[in-house]
Amino acid sequence: MNNAEPIELTRDVEASIVPSGDKVTLQKGETAQITQTLGGTFTVIVSGNMFRIEGGDAEALGLEPVKTPADEAKRPETIDDLNEQIQAQLKTVYDPEIPVNIVDLGLVYDSTPTQIDGGWRVDVKMTLTAPGCGMGPVLQQDAQNRLLCIQGVDEADVQVVWDPPWNQDMMSEAAKLQLGMM
């Protein structure tokens, strides 16, 4: 969603500066323009600067929070069900500057569920499009939080790795199409 209409913030709200990832507080009454609403987060421009606002703070923009697939799903009964939910949740994680999810970008190298004490632990290895990306820790935490929303997942560990180095050939055809590369 791109919203050309300016929106007045209804309350103070924490945001991450894009691309550094530094946390700031945007003030009630400031005017924001939404540039991207993907995966339940919001990318906005305020005073010429880009910020990412978490989905749980949607009402500060006068919007309703967006549900993720885990909000709609039941507890996975099989490992295949769990793997499907892991992929669905990771597909709700977006870089605020790129309108493609981290799975289709080819940033997720591995996701491994392991049974622990009646629940599950999910270990993920992912990378970033560039080593200096300040949003890396934000995307890493977002992926971990999304995994912990899956019923029965008690632990999630998301590690950023650099081997193999990411390149555009790792993107899905859908991602390349979305970005005008096909």
TIVO-2410 file (N, C-alpha, C; in nm, 3 decimals):
# residues 182
REC num residu      c1      c2      c3 atome chaine
REC   1      M   0.084  -0.119   0.000     N      A
REC   1      M   0.000   0.000   0.000    CA      A
REC   1      M   0.087   0.123   0.000     C      A
REC   2      N   0.063   0.214  -0.086     N      A
REC   2      N   0.124   0.344  -0.088    CA      A
REC   2      N   0.013   0.444  -0.063     C      A
REC   3      N   0.029   0.529   0.035     N      A
REC   3      N  -0.075   0.624   0.068    CA      A
REC   3      N  -0.021   0.764   0.046     C      A
REC   4      A  -0.068   0.831  -0.058     N      A
REC   4      A  -0.020   0.965  -0.090    CA      A
REC   4      A  -0.073   1.068   0.009     C      A
REC   5      E  -0.179   1.033   0.081     N      A
REC   5      E  -0.238   1.127   0.176    CA      A
REC   5      E  -0.156   1.131   0.305     C      A
REC   6      P  -0.118   1.249   0.351     N      A
REC   6      P  -0.047   1.259   0.478    CA      A
REC   6      P  -0.138   1.218   0.594     C      A
REC   7      I  -0.076   1.155   0.693     N      A
REC   7      I  -0.148   1.110   0.813    CA      A
REC   7      I  -0.085   1.177   0.933     C      A
REC   8      E  -0.169   1.228   1.022     N      A
REC   8      E  -0.118   1.288   1.146    CA      A
REC   8      E  -0.108   1.179   1.252     C      A
REC   9      L   0.009   1.166   1.314     N      A
REC   9      L   0.027   1.066   1.419    CA      A
REC   9      L  -0.064   1.097   1.536     C      A
REC  10      T  -0.136   0.997   1.584     N      A
REC  10      T  -0.233   1.017   1.692    CA      A
REC  10      T  -0.170   1.007   1.830     C      A
REC  11      R  -0.045   0.959   1.837     N      A
REC  11      R   0.028   0.950   1.964    CA      A
REC  11      R   0.175   0.938   1.935     C      A
REC  12      D   0.259   0.958   2.037     N      A
REC  12      D   0.402   0.932   2.022    CA      A
REC  12      D   0.420   0.785   1.987     C      A
REC  13      V   0.516   0.755   1.901     N      A
REC  13      V   0.537   0.617   1.859    CA      A
REC  13      V   0.685   0.592   1.833     C      A
REC  14      E   0.733   0.476   1.881     N      A
REC  14      E   0.870   0.438   1.855    CA      A
REC  14      E   0.883   0.393   1.710     C      A
REC  15      A   0.994   0.431   1.648     N      A
REC  15      A   1.020   0.394   1.509    CA      A
REC  15      A   1.169   0.367   1.492     C      A
REC  16      S   1.203   0.297   1.386     N      A
REC  16      S   1.343   0.273   1.350    CA      A
REC  16      S   1.377   0.358   1.230     C      A
REC  17      I   1.489   0.428   1.237     N      A
REC  17      I   1.536   0.507   1.123    CA      A
REC  17      I   1.584   0.409   1.015     C      A
REC  18      V   1.543   0.434   0.891     N      A
REC  18      V   1.587   0.352   0.778    CA      A
REC  18      V   1.695   0.433   0.705     C      A
REC  19      P   1.813   0.380   0.680     N      A
REC  19      P   1.851   0.241   0.693    CA      A
REC  19      P   1.933   0.207   0.817     C      A
REC  20      S   1.958   0.302   0.906     N      A
REC  20      S   2.050   0.275   1.018    CA      A
REC  20      S   1.993   0.179   1.122     C      A
REC  21      G   1.858   0.179   1.139     N      A
REC  21      G   1.796   0.092   1.240    CA      A
REC  21      G   1.791   0.155   1.378     C      A
REC  22      D   1.846   0.275   1.394     N      A
REC  22      D   1.843   0.342   1.524    CA      A
REC  22      D   1.700   0.372   1.565     C      A
REC  23      K   1.671   0.359   1.695     N      A
REC  23      K   1.536   0.384   1.747    CA      A
REC  23      K   1.520   0.532   1.780     C      A
REC  24      V   1.403   0.585   1.745     N      A
REC  24      V   1.365   0.722   1.778    CA      A
REC  24      V   1.218   0.722   1.815     C      A
REC  25      T   1.173   0.832   1.871     N      A
REC  25      T   1.030   0.849   1.899    CA      A
REC  25      T   0.975   0.959   1.810     C      A
REC  26      L   0.878   0.921   1.727     N      A
REC  26      L   0.807   1.019   1.646    CA      A
REC  26      L   0.698   1.079   1.734     C      A
REC  27      Q   0.676   1.207   1.722     N      A
REC  27      Q   0.587   1.278   1.812    CA      A
REC  27      Q   0.443   1.287   1.761     C      A
REC  28      K   0.351   1.279   1.855     N      A
REC  28      K   0.209   1.299   1.825    CA      A
REC  28      K   0.193   1.430   1.748     C      A
REC  29      G   0.111   1.424   1.643     N      A
REC  29      G   0.085   1.545   1.563    CA      A
REC  29      G   0.176   1.559   1.443     C      A
REC  30      E   0.289   1.485   1.440     N      A
REC  30      E   0.375   1.493   1.323    CA      A
REC  30      E   0.301   1.431   1.204     C      A
REC  31      T   0.335   1.478   1.084     N      A
REC  31      T   0.272   1.429   0.963    CA      A
REC  31      T   0.358   1.321   0.900     C      A
REC  32      A   0.296   1.207   0.869     N      A
REC  32      A   0.366   1.094   0.809    CA      A
REC  32      A   0.298   1.058   0.677     C      A
REC  33      Q   0.380   1.014   0.583     N      A
REC  33      Q   0.328   0.959   0.458    CA      A
REC  33      Q   0.371   0.813   0.452     C      A
REC  34      I   0.275   0.724   0.437     N      A
REC  34      I   0.305   0.581   0.430    CA      A
REC  34      I   0.356   0.549   0.290     C      A
REC  35      T   0.473   0.483   0.285     N      A
REC  35      T   0.528   0.444   0.156    CA      A
REC  35      T   0.519   0.293   0.133     C      A
REC  36      Q   0.507   0.216   0.243     N      A
REC  36      Q   0.500   0.070   0.229    CA      A
REC  36      Q   0.432   0.011   0.351     C      A
REC  37      T   0.338  -0.080   0.328     N      A
REC  37      T   0.275  -0.155   0.437    CA      A
REC  37      T   0.278  -0.302   0.398     C      A
REC  38      L   0.386  -0.366   0.432     N      A
REC  38      L   0.403  -0.507   0.399    CA      A
REC  38      L   0.442  -0.584   0.524     C      A
REC  39      G   0.386  -0.703   0.539     N      A
REC  39      G   0.422  -0.788   0.652    CA      A
REC  39      G   0.377  -0.735   0.786     C      A
REC  40      G   0.284  -0.642   0.784     N      A
REC  40      G   0.232  -0.590   0.910    CA      A
REC  40      G   0.314  -0.476   0.968     C      A
REC  41      T   0.418  -0.430   0.898     N      A
REC  41      T   0.493  -0.313   0.943    CA      A
REC  41      T   0.468  -0.199   0.846     C      A
REC  42      F   0.506  -0.080   0.886     N      A
REC  42      F   0.478   0.039   0.806    CA      A
REC  42      F   0.606   0.117   0.784     C      A
REC  43      T   0.634   0.150   0.658     N      A
REC  43      T   0.744   0.239   0.625    CA      A
REC  43      T   0.682   0.374   0.597     C      A
REC  44      V   0.732   0.476   0.666     N      A
REC  44      V   0.675   0.610   0.654    CA      A
REC  44      V   0.786   0.713   0.631     C      A
REC  45      I   0.746   0.824   0.573     N      A
REC  45      I   0.834   0.940   0.558    CA      A
REC  45      I   0.779   1.047   0.652     C      A
REC  46      V   0.865   1.097   0.739     N      A
REC  46      V   0.832   1.207   0.830    CA      A
REC  46      V   0.943   1.310   0.818     C      A
REC  47      S   0.908   1.432   0.785     N      A
REC  47      S   1.006   1.541   0.771    CA      A
REC  47      S   1.121   1.503   0.678     C      A
REC  48      G   1.089   1.431   0.570     N      A
REC  48      G   1.190   1.395   0.471    CA      A
REC  48      G   1.276   1.276   0.507     C      A
REC  49      N   1.251   1.214   0.622     N      A
REC  49      N   1.329   1.097   0.664    CA      A
REC  49      N   1.241   0.973   0.665     C      A
REC  50      M   1.303   0.856   0.639     N      A
REC  50      M   1.230   0.730   0.633    CA      A
REC  50      M   1.240   0.657   0.767     C      A
REC  51      F   1.126   0.602   0.811     N      A
REC  51      F   1.118   0.529   0.937    CA      A
REC  51      F   1.035   0.403   0.918     C      A
REC  52      R   1.058   0.306   1.006     N      A
REC  52      R   0.977   0.184   1.009    CA      A
REC  52      R   0.904   0.180   1.141     C      A
REC  53      I   0.772   0.162   1.135     N      A
REC  53      I   0.687   0.153   1.253    CA      A
REC  53      I   0.633   0.011   1.261     C      A
REC  54      E   0.642  -0.049   1.378     N      A
REC  54      E   0.596  -0.187   1.397    CA      A
REC  54      E   0.444  -0.196   1.385     C      A
REC  55      G   0.398  -0.312   1.344     N      A
REC  55      G   0.255  -0.335   1.323    CA      A
REC  55      G   0.170  -0.315   1.446     C      A
REC  56      G   0.226  -0.345   1.564     N      A
REC  56      G   0.152  -0.327   1.688    CA      A
REC  56      G   0.121  -0.181   1.719     C      A
REC  57      D   0.186  -0.090   1.647     N      A
REC  57      D   0.164   0.053   1.667    CA      A
REC  57      D   0.080   0.113   1.555     C      A
REC  58      A   0.007   0.029   1.483     N      A
REC  58      A  -0.074   0.075   1.369    CA      A
REC  58      A  -0.171   0.186   1.406     C      A
REC  59      E  -0.226   0.179   1.527     N      A
REC  59      E  -0.326   0.280   1.564    CA      A
REC  59      E  -0.267   0.419   1.573     C      A
REC  60      A  -0.135   0.432   1.591     N      A
REC  60      A  -0.071   0.564   1.590    CA      A
REC  60      A  -0.083   0.629   1.452     C      A
REC  61      L  -0.104   0.544   1.349     N      A
REC  61      L  -0.124   0.591   1.213    CA      A
REC  61      L  -0.273   0.593   1.175     C      A
REC  62      G  -0.358   0.561   1.273     N      A
REC  62      G  -0.501   0.555   1.246    CA      A
REC  62      G  -0.542   0.430   1.171     C      A
REC  63      L  -0.460   0.324   1.182     N      A
REC  63      L  -0.486   0.199   1.109    CA      A
REC  63      L  -0.505   0.083   1.205     C      A
REC  64      E  -0.556  -0.026   1.152     N      A
REC  64      E  -0.574  -0.150   1.229    CA      A
REC  64      E  -0.449  -0.236   1.212     C      A
REC  65      P  -0.407  -0.306   1.319     N      A
REC  65      P  -0.295  -0.399   1.304    CA      A
REC  65      P  -0.328  -0.508   1.204     C      A
REC  66      V  -0.226  -0.554   1.132     N      A
REC  66      V  -0.242  -0.660   1.033    CA      A
REC  66      V  -0.208  -0.792   1.100     C      A
REC  67      K  -0.294  -0.892   1.080     N      A
REC  67      K  -0.268  -1.024   1.136    CA      A
REC  67      K  -0.168  -1.097   1.048     C      A
REC  68      T  -0.083  -1.179   1.113     N      A
REC  68      T   0.011  -1.263   1.040    CA      A
REC  68      T  -0.052  -1.401   1.023     C      A
REC  69      P   0.006  -1.486   0.938     N      A
REC  69      P  -0.049  -1.621   0.921    CA      A
REC  69      P  -0.059  -1.698   1.054     C      A
REC  70      A   0.034  -1.676   1.146     N      A
REC  70      A   0.029  -1.748   1.274    CA      A
REC  70      A  -0.093  -1.707   1.357     C      A
REC  71      D  -0.140  -1.585   1.340     N      A
REC  71      D  -0.259  -1.540   1.413    CA      A
REC  71      D  -0.382  -1.618   1.369     C      A
REC  72      E  -0.381  -1.665   1.247     N      A
REC  72      E  -0.494  -1.735   1.189    CA      A
REC  72      E  -0.482  -1.887   1.198     C      A
REC  73      A  -0.361  -1.938   1.225     N      A
REC  73      A  -0.335  -2.081   1.217    CA      A
REC  73      A  -0.356  -2.153   1.350     C      A
REC  74      K  -0.381  -2.283   1.341     N      A
REC  74      K  -0.389  -2.366   1.460    CA      A
REC  74      K  -0.251  -2.425   1.488     C      A
REC  75      R  -0.237  -2.486   1.602     N      A
REC  75      R  -0.110  -2.549   1.639    CA      A
REC  75      R  -0.074  -2.653   1.534     C      A
REC  76      P   0.049  -2.649   1.481     N      A
REC  76      P   0.089  -2.747   1.380    CA      A
REC  76      P   0.089  -2.889   1.438     C      A
REC  77      E   0.033  -2.982   1.362     N      A
REC  77      E   0.023  -3.121   1.407    CA      A
REC  77      E   0.138  -3.207   1.358     C      A
REC  78      T   0.199  -3.169   1.247     N      A
REC  78      T   0.310  -3.247   1.192    CA      A
REC  78      T   0.428  -3.154   1.166     C      A
REC  79      I   0.543  -3.213   1.143     N      A
REC  79      I   0.662  -3.134   1.109    CA      A
REC  79      I   0.641  -3.060   0.977     C      A
REC  80      D   0.567  -3.121   0.883     N      A
REC  80      D   0.537  -3.053   0.757    CA      A
REC  80      D   0.449  -2.929   0.781     C      A
REC  81      D   0.349  -2.944   0.870     N      A
REC  81      D   0.265  -2.828   0.906    CA      A
REC  81      D   0.351  -2.717   0.966     C      A
REC  82      L   0.442  -2.755   1.054     N      A
REC  82      L   0.529  -2.657   1.119    CA      A
REC  82      L   0.618  -2.588   1.016     C      A
REC  83      N   0.678  -2.665   0.926     N      A
REC  83      N   0.764  -2.605   0.824    CA      A
REC  83      N   0.686  -2.508   0.735     C      A
REC  84      E   0.561  -2.542   0.704     N      A
REC  84      E   0.476  -2.451   0.625    CA      A
REC  84      E   0.451  -2.321   0.701     C      A
REC  85      Q   0.423  -2.332   0.832     N      A
REC  85      Q   0.399  -2.212   0.912    CA      A
REC  85      Q   0.526  -2.129   0.929     C      A
REC  86      I   0.641  -2.194   0.940     N      A
REC  86      I   0.768  -2.122   0.949    CA      A
REC  86      I   0.788  -2.038   0.823     C      A
REC  87      Q   0.770  -2.101   0.706     N      A
REC  87      Q   0.786  -2.029   0.580    CA      A
REC  87      Q   0.684  -1.916   0.567     C      A
REC  88      A   0.560  -1.942   0.605     N      A
REC  88      A   0.456  -1.839   0.596    CA      A
REC  88      A   0.490  -1.720   0.684     C      A
REC  89      Q   0.539  -1.748   0.805     N      A
REC  89      Q   0.575  -1.638   0.896    CA      A
REC  89      Q   0.695  -1.560   0.844     C      A
REC  90      L   0.797  -1.630   0.797     N      A
REC  90      L   0.915  -1.561   0.746    CA      A
REC  90      L   0.882  -1.478   0.622     C      A
REC  91      K   0.779  -1.519   0.548     N      A
REC  91      K   0.738  -1.440   0.431    CA      A
REC  91      K   0.665  -1.311   0.471     C      A
REC  92      T   0.645  -1.289   0.600     N      A
REC  92      T   0.585  -1.163   0.645    CA      A
REC  92      T   0.692  -1.064   0.691     C      A
REC  93      V   0.819  -1.099   0.675     N      A
REC  93      V   0.929  -1.011   0.716    CA      A
REC  93      V   0.982  -0.940   0.591     C      A
REC  94      Y   0.982  -0.808   0.595     N      A
REC  94      Y   1.022  -0.727   0.482    CA      A
REC  94      Y   1.126  -0.625   0.524     C      A
REC  95      D   1.222  -0.601   0.437     N      A
REC  95      D   1.311  -0.488   0.451    CA      A
REC  95      D   1.226  -0.364   0.419     C      A
REC  96      P   1.235  -0.259   0.498     N      A
REC  96      P   1.149  -0.142   0.473    CA      A
REC  96      P   1.177  -0.070   0.342     C      A
REC  97      E   1.292  -0.099   0.279     N      A
REC  97      E   1.325  -0.033   0.153    CA      A
REC  97      E   1.296  -0.119   0.030     C      A
REC  98      I   1.267  -0.249   0.053     N      A
REC  98      I   1.248  -0.341  -0.059    CA      A
REC  98      I   1.111  -0.409  -0.045     C      A
REC  99      P   1.025  -0.398  -0.145     N      A
REC  99      P   0.890  -0.454  -0.133    CA      A
REC  99      P   0.881  -0.605  -0.161     C      A
REC 100      V   0.981  -0.680  -0.113     N      A
REC 100      V   0.983  -0.825  -0.130    CA      A
REC 100      V   1.023  -0.886   0.003     C      A
REC 101      N   0.957  -0.997   0.041     N      A
REC 101      N   0.986  -1.061   0.169    CA      A
REC 101      N   1.123  -1.129   0.167     C      A
REC 102      I   1.176  -1.158   0.288     N      A
REC 102      I   1.312  -1.211   0.300    CA      A
REC 102      I   1.327  -1.352   0.241     C      A
REC 103      V   1.218  -1.430   0.236     N      A
REC 103      V   1.226  -1.563   0.176    CA      A
REC 103      V   1.243  -1.550   0.025     C      A
REC 104      D   1.158  -1.470  -0.040     N      A
REC 104      D   1.166  -1.454  -0.185    CA      A
REC 104      D   1.291  -1.379  -0.228     C      A
REC 105      L   1.346  -1.296  -0.139     N      A
REC 105      L   1.474  -1.230  -0.169    CA      A
REC 105      L   1.590  -1.329  -0.166     C      A
REC 106      G   1.566  -1.447  -0.108     N      A
REC 106      G   1.672  -1.547  -0.097    CA      A
REC 106      G   1.762  -1.524   0.023     C      A
REC 107      L   1.713  -1.449   0.121     N      A
REC 107      L   1.794  -1.419   0.239    CA      A
REC 107      L   1.791  -1.529   0.344     C      A
REC 108      V   1.690  -1.617   0.340     N      A
REC 108      V   1.680  -1.725   0.438    CA      A
REC 108      V   1.750  -1.847   0.380     C      A
REC 109      Y   1.861  -1.885   0.443     N      A
REC 109      Y   1.939  -1.999   0.395    CA      A
REC 109      Y   1.891  -2.130   0.454     C      A
REC 110      D   1.844  -2.129   0.577     N      A
REC 110      D   1.806  -2.254   0.643    CA      A
REC 110      D   1.709  -2.223   0.757     C      A
REC 111      S   1.611  -2.311   0.774     N      A
REC 111      S   1.523  -2.306   0.892    CA      A
REC 111      S   1.503  -2.449   0.939     C      A
REC 112      T   1.541  -2.473   1.063     N      A
REC 112      T   1.538  -2.609   1.116    CA      A
REC 112      T   1.461  -2.614   1.247     C      A
REC 113      P   1.347  -2.683   1.248     N      A
REC 113      P   1.275  -2.703   1.375    CA      A
REC 113      P   1.329  -2.827   1.448     C      A
REC 114      T   1.338  -2.816   1.580     N      A
REC 114      T   1.381  -2.927   1.664    CA      A
REC 114      T   1.283  -2.939   1.779     C      A
REC 115      Q   1.240  -3.060   1.808     N      A
REC 115      Q   1.144  -3.080   1.917    CA      A
REC 115      Q   1.216  -3.068   2.051     C      A
REC 116      I   1.156  -2.991   2.143     N      A
REC 116      I   1.210  -2.973   2.278    CA      A
REC 116      I   1.096  -2.973   2.379     C      A
REC 117      D   1.103  -3.053   2.480     N      A
REC 117      D   1.009  -3.051   2.593    CA      A
REC 117      D   0.863  -3.028   2.552     C      A
REC 118      G   0.814  -3.100   2.454     N      A
REC 118      G   0.674  -3.088   2.413    CA      A
REC 118      G   0.646  -2.972   2.321     C      A
REC 119      G   0.748  -2.893   2.291     N      A
REC 119      G   0.732  -2.781   2.200    CA      A
REC 119      G   0.838  -2.788   2.091     C      A
REC 120      W   0.867  -2.671   2.034     N      A
REC 120      W   0.962  -2.666   1.924    CA      A
REC 120      W   1.060  -2.551   1.943     C      A
REC 121      R   1.180  -2.573   1.893     N      A
REC 121      R   1.282  -2.468   1.877    CA      A
REC 121      R   1.306  -2.456   1.728     C      A
REC 122      V   1.313  -2.334   1.678     N      A
REC 122      V   1.340  -2.312   1.537    CA      A
REC 122      V   1.469  -2.232   1.524     C      A
REC 123      D   1.564  -2.289   1.450     N      A
REC 123      D   1.691  -2.222   1.421    CA      A
REC 123      D   1.690  -2.178   1.276     C      A
REC 124      V   1.721  -2.051   1.254     N      A
REC 124      V   1.721  -1.995   1.119    CA      A
REC 124      V   1.857  -1.932   1.093     C      A
REC 125      K   1.907  -1.956   0.972     N      A
REC 125      K   2.026  -1.887   0.924    CA      A
REC 125      K   1.981  -1.802   0.807     C      A
REC 126      M   2.010  -1.674   0.819     N      A
REC 126      M   1.972  -1.581   0.712    CA      A
REC 126      M   2.088  -1.485   0.687     C      A
REC 127      T   2.079  -1.413   0.578     N      A
REC 127      T   2.180  -1.314   0.546    CA      A
REC 127      T   2.110  -1.182   0.513     C      A
REC 128      L   2.185  -1.086   0.469     N      A
REC 128      L   2.133  -0.955   0.430    CA      A
REC 128      L   2.181  -0.925   0.289     C      A
REC 129      T   2.118  -0.831   0.223     N      A
REC 129      T   2.159  -0.798   0.087    CA      A
REC 129      T   2.294  -0.726   0.086     C      A
REC 130      A   2.330  -0.662   0.199     N      A
REC 130      A   2.458  -0.592   0.209    CA      A
REC 130      A   2.509  -0.602   0.353     C      A
REC 131      P   2.637  -0.630   0.372     N      A
REC 131      P   2.692  -0.645   0.508    CA      A
REC 131      P   2.673  -0.523   0.597     C      A
REC 132      G   2.671  -0.404   0.543     N      A
REC 132      G   2.660  -0.284   0.624    CA      A
REC 132      G   2.518  -0.241   0.654     C      A
REC 133      C   2.420  -0.324   0.622     N      A
REC 133      C   2.279  -0.287   0.640    CA      A
REC 133      C   2.247  -0.264   0.787     C      A
REC 134      G   2.214  -0.142   0.822     N      A
REC 134      G   2.180  -0.109   0.960    CA      A
REC 134      G   2.050  -0.171   1.006     C      A
REC 135      M   1.965  -0.211   0.912     N      A
REC 135      M   1.836  -0.273   0.947    CA      A
REC 135      M   1.852  -0.421   0.979     C      A
REC 136      G   1.972  -0.476   0.964     N      A
REC 136      G   1.995  -0.618   0.990    CA      A
REC 136      G   1.943  -0.665   1.124     C      A
REC 137      P   1.982  -0.600   1.235     N      A
REC 137      P   1.930  -0.644   1.364    CA      A
REC 137      P   1.778  -0.632   1.376     C      A
REC 138      V   1.719  -0.535   1.309     N      A
REC 138      V   1.573  -0.518   1.311    CA      A
REC 138      V   1.507  -0.635   1.238     C      A
REC 139      L   1.559  -0.670   1.121     N      A
REC 139      L   1.503  -0.782   1.044    CA      A
REC 139      L   1.524  -0.914   1.118     C      A
REC 140      Q   1.639  -0.930   1.181     N      A
REC 140      Q   1.670  -1.050   1.258    CA      A
REC 140      Q   1.570  -1.065   1.374     C      A
REC 141      Q   1.545  -0.958   1.447     N      A
REC 141      Q   1.451  -0.962   1.559    CA      A
REC 141      Q   1.308  -0.982   1.509     C      A
REC 142      D   1.274  -0.920   1.397     N      A
REC 142      D   1.142  -0.935   1.340    CA      A
REC 142      D   1.117  -1.082   1.303     C      A
REC 143      A   1.216  -1.146   1.240     N      A
REC 143      A   1.202  -1.287   1.204    CA      A
REC 143      A   1.185  -1.373   1.329     C      A
REC 144      Q   1.264  -1.347   1.432     N      A
REC 144      Q   1.253  -1.424   1.556    CA      A
REC 144      Q   1.116  -1.406   1.620     C      A
REC 145      N   1.069  -1.282   1.626     N      A
REC 145      N   0.937  -1.255   1.685    CA      A
REC 145      N   0.826  -1.325   1.607     C      A
REC 146      R   0.835  -1.326   1.474     N      A
REC 146      R   0.733  -1.391   1.393    CA      A
REC 146      R   0.730  -1.541   1.418     C      A
REC 147      L   0.848  -1.602   1.434     N      A
REC 147      L   0.856  -1.746   1.461    CA      A
REC 147      L   0.796  -1.779   1.598     C      A
REC 148      L   0.821  -1.694   1.696     N      A
REC 148      L   0.769  -1.718   1.830    CA      A
REC 148      L   0.616  -1.704   1.837     C      A
REC 149      C   0.555  -1.649   1.734     N      A
REC 149      C   0.408  -1.637   1.728    CA      A
REC 149      C   0.342  -1.768   1.687     C      A
REC 150      I   0.420  -1.862   1.635     N      A
REC 150      I   0.364  -1.991   1.593    CA      A
REC 150      I   0.333  -2.072   1.717     C      A
REC 151      Q   0.209  -2.123   1.727     N      A
REC 151      Q   0.170  -2.204   1.842    CA      A
REC 151      Q   0.263  -2.324   1.854     C      A
REC 152      G   0.316  -2.345   1.973     N      A
REC 152      G   0.405  -2.458   1.999    CA      A
REC 152      G   0.552  -2.426   1.984     C      A
REC 153      V   0.586  -2.312   1.923     N      A
REC 153      V   0.727  -2.272   1.913    CA      A
REC 153      V   0.762  -2.196   2.041     C      A
REC 154      D   0.851  -2.258   2.120     N      A
REC 154      D   0.891  -2.199   2.248    CA      A
REC 154      D   1.022  -2.123   2.239     C      A
REC 155      E   1.105  -2.157   2.142     N      A
REC 155      E   1.234  -2.091   2.125    CA      A
REC 155      E   1.259  -2.069   1.976     C      A
REC 156      A   1.323  -1.957   1.947     N      A
REC 156      A   1.363  -1.929   1.809    CA      A
REC 156      A   1.497  -1.857   1.813     C      A
REC 157      D   1.587  -1.900   1.730     N      A
REC 157      D   1.719  -1.838   1.720    CA      A
REC 157      D   1.744  -1.806   1.574     C      A
REC 158      V   1.763  -1.678   1.545     N      A
REC 158      V   1.787  -1.634   1.408    CA      A
REC 158      V   1.929  -1.576   1.404     C      A
REC 159      Q   2.012  -1.638   1.323     N      A
REC 159      Q   2.150  -1.595   1.310    CA      A
REC 159      Q   2.172  -1.535   1.171     C      A
REC 160      V   2.244  -1.422   1.167     N      A
REC 160      V   2.282  -1.363   1.040    CA      A
REC 160      V   2.419  -1.419   1.003     C      A
REC 161      V   2.427  -1.477   0.884     N      A
REC 161      V   2.551  -1.537   0.834    CA      A
REC 161      V   2.590  -1.469   0.703     C      A
REC 162      W   2.716  -1.484   0.665     N      A
REC 162      W   2.765  -1.417   0.544    CA      A
REC 162      W   2.818  -1.514   0.440     C      A
REC 163      D   2.807  -1.644   0.469     N      A
REC 163      D   2.856  -1.744   0.377    CA      A
REC 163      D   2.745  -1.842   0.344     C      A
REC 164      P   2.705  -1.855   0.220     N      A
REC 164      P   2.762  -1.787   0.104    CA      A
REC 164      P   2.713  -1.643   0.094     C      A
REC 165      P   2.791  -1.558   0.031     N      A
REC 165      P   2.746  -1.419   0.013    CA      A
REC 165      P   2.620  -1.415  -0.072     C      A
REC 166      W   2.527  -1.327  -0.035     N      A
REC 166      W   2.402  -1.315  -0.109    CA      A
REC 166      W   2.432  -1.251  -0.245     C      A
REC 167      N   2.355  -1.295  -0.346     N      A
REC 167      N   2.357  -1.227  -0.476    CA      A
REC 167      N   2.218  -1.237  -0.537     C      A
REC 168      Q   2.193  -1.160  -0.639     N      A
REC 168      Q   2.060  -1.150  -0.698    CA      A
REC 168      Q   2.010  -1.280  -0.757     C      A
REC 169      D   2.098  -1.373  -0.788     N      A
REC 169      D   2.056  -1.502  -0.842    CA      A
REC 169      D   1.981  -1.585  -0.738     C      A
REC 170      M   1.991  -1.549  -0.610     N      A
REC 170      M   1.924  -1.622  -0.502    CA      A
REC 170      M   1.777  -1.583  -0.489     C      A
REC 171      M   1.736  -1.478  -0.559     N      A
REC 171      M   1.598  -1.431  -0.552    CA      A
REC 171      M   1.507  -1.524  -0.630     C      A
REC 172      S   1.383  -1.537  -0.582     N      A
REC 172      S   1.283  -1.614  -0.654    CA      A
REC 172      S   1.243  -1.538  -0.781     C      A
REC 173      E   1.181  -1.609  -0.874     N      A
REC 173      E   1.132  -1.542  -0.995    CA      A
REC 173      E   1.029  -1.436  -0.961     C      A
REC 174      A   0.946  -1.465  -0.859     N      A
REC 174      A   0.844  -1.368  -0.818    CA      A
REC 174      A   0.910  -1.240  -0.768     C      A
REC 175      A   1.020  -1.254  -0.693     N      A
REC 175      A   1.091  -1.136  -0.642    CA      A
REC 175      A   1.150  -1.055  -0.757     C      A
REC 176      K   1.212  -1.126  -0.852     N      A
REC 176      K   1.272  -1.057  -0.966    CA      A
REC 176      K   1.166  -0.984  -1.047     C      A
REC 177      L   1.051  -1.047  -1.063     N      A
REC 177      L   0.940  -0.985  -1.135    CA      A
REC 177      L   0.892  -0.860  -1.061     C      A
REC 178      Q   0.873  -0.873  -0.928     N      A
REC 178      Q   0.828  -0.760  -0.847    CA      A
REC 178      Q   0.923  -0.641  -0.855     C      A
REC 179      L   1.053  -0.670  -0.862     N      A
REC 179      L   1.153  -0.564  -0.866    CA      A
REC 179      L   1.189  -0.519  -1.008     C      A
REC 180      G   1.114  -0.572  -1.109     N      A
REC 180      G   1.137  -0.531  -1.247    CA      A
REC 180      G   1.266  -0.585  -1.307     C      A
REC 181      M   1.310  -0.701  -1.258     N      A
REC 181      M   1.435  -0.759  -1.307    CA      A
REC 181      M   1.411  -0.868  -1.411     C      A
REC 182      M   1.285  -0.890  -1.450     N      A
REC 182      M   1.252  -0.992  -1.551    CA      A
REC 182      M   1.163  -0.930  -1.656     C      A
***
